[in-house]
Amino acid sequence: MKNTAKSPIKQTLKIFLVIFGVVCTGFVFAYFQHEDLDNRISFSLTGSTGTEITQKDMNGKWMLVYFGFTSCPDICPTQTAKVAQTLRLLDKKHLADKIAPVFISVDYKRDTPKGIESYLQRFDQRLIGLTGNQQQLDQASKSFGTHYELQAAHNAHHGDINVIHSSMTYLVNPFGKIVDQIAFGYDPVFLADHIEKLL
């Protein structure tokens, strides 16, 4: 009788331990996935008001991040227009408020925080403009696995500097991980739909 009485208890205990193990495994996986600092982007740059802005100031939003400079003659304004159009498409889906669109100017010699803000507001007032000194921008670009370069050139489009930078748009989740890199030729409709699926 005693063995019969203990059997259901043992079975219940085994089930509990299995469930507990699965939950713990899932927690540990999620922890390392989201807390692995080696795979998370980080930056400390200057915003339009002159204050320091880091990835932690994005309030847990998804980020659309791209690099450029305000005197860029073609790629940067096209890319900025596409990000702005993506935001307007996300407005229709009631998702735009979950996105922080971030433009990082790598032209530390000429672009000022206020100048970047003025440039971006021509496209959409929600665009967040950041820049910094060379050391800050080196760290930020390295964090994204990209690079930039300012080259002296007398035949440059604007001034005596050619600016080389990535034309990718980086989609970063709220945990600071890059989940996708969108090539320059993307269609904003595609990007808006892609973001909707991820959210």
Secondary structure, 3 states (H helix, E strand, C coil): CHHHHHHHHHHHHHHHHHHHHHHHHHHHHHHHHHHCHHHCCCCEEECCCCCEEEHHHHCCCEEEEEEECCCCCCHHHHHHHHHHHHHHHHHHCCCHHHEEEEEEECCCCCCCHHHHHHHHHCCCCCCEEEECCHHHHHHHHHHCCCCCEEEECCCCCCCCEEEECCCCEEEECCCCCEEEEECCCCCHHHHHHHHHHHC
